[in-house]
């Protein structure tokens, strides 16, 4: 399955917008590596995740290897290399959240959904992920939910219904 042309065009535009001199290669042209994250983001926004096919498509488009694209894709916790559920819950397990009760929140969420981190409920509704510091330490324990990545917190196990409802 090849990359739909509108998506390919958006990625080419992202490469072109990396002006020479900003991440330029030795030939003075824009370095396509500067556009990898944007390409991954565009694919994920369009399709919900980044499949092996799309890694190969991006690699071909940017003149890079699939290993280079995969290395970057797997480095960022907000890029999904596996299909995810309709609703996303990313619980922070950073130090501030841990010190403020993230483990109790994690236990409550996992018990309610019946899944662990990195898993999706059998009905495909929820995916639960753990991330390291979502930038809301003053709201610890915090989480990021939904495809538009809303920051929630401070959270307690009693906030579970609202958290799950907010995860769309
Ligand atoms: S440690 Fe959880 S938001 Fe920073």
Boltz pocket constraint, residues with backbone or C-beta under 6 A from the ligand:
constraints:
  - pocket:
      binder: B
      contacts: [[A, 92], [A, 93], [A, 94], [A, 95], [A, 96], [A, 97], [A, 98], [A, 132], [A, 133], [A, 134], [A, 135], [A, 136], [A, 137], [A, 138], [A, 140], [A, 141], [A, 142]]
      max_distance: 6.0
